[in-house]
């Protein structure tokens, strides 16, 4: 059973921060996709995804992040991942996405 995904929205230095905690999987990925679509509609120029509370990500979660990154690039916005847990970073590394997704450590 999937642990629920919690998404907390805040602002920081002109960016919208989405702090994720729990699991980003096939059940919860649509929640993040909806949140990211809303931010795209608001034309937020910079979105930070705080991943320090994310314990798991599967292919559905990765797909949402890849689509969001493509959409941001196409419209001149920035999507930045921050403080990924070791497990989450390892998934991105194995898939060859770690550098492309754009990490920021804090």
C-alpha positions, 0 to 999 in steps of 0.5 A, spaced: 500 500 500 502 506 498 504 511 503 500 518 502 504 523 498 503 530 502 505 536 498 506 543 502 506 549 498 510 555 500 514 561 497 521 562 498 526 568 494 521 569 488 520 561 487 514 557 489 516 551 493 513 544 493 515 540 499 514 533 498 513 527 503 511 520 503 511 516 496 511 519 489 508 513 485 503 510 481 497 512 486 500 519 488 503 521 482 497 524 479 496 529 485 503 532 484 502 532 476 495 536 478 499 541 482 505 542 477 499 544 472 496 549 476 503 552 477 504 552 470 497 555 468 500 561 473 506 562 469 510 561 476 517 562 473 521 558 478 519 552 482 523 548 487 521 541 489 523 540 496 525 532 496 528 531 503 521 528 505 520 523 499 522 516 501 520 513 494 519 514 487 517 509 482 516 510 474 510 514 474 513 519 479 519 520 475 514 520 469 511 526 472 517 530 473 520 529 466 514 531 463 514 537 468 521 539 466 520 539 459 514 543 460 518 548 464 524 548 459 519 549 453 516 555 456 522 558 459 521 557 466 525 553 471 524 546 475 529 545 480 529 539 485 532 540 492 535 535 497 533 528 494 534 523 499 539 517 497 534 512 495 530 518 490 537 520 487 539 513 486 533 512 482 534 518 478 542 516 477 540 509 474 535 512 469 541 517 467 536 523 469 540 526 475 544 532 472 538 533 467 533 534 472 537 540 475 539 539 482 540 544 488 543 542 494 541 546 501 
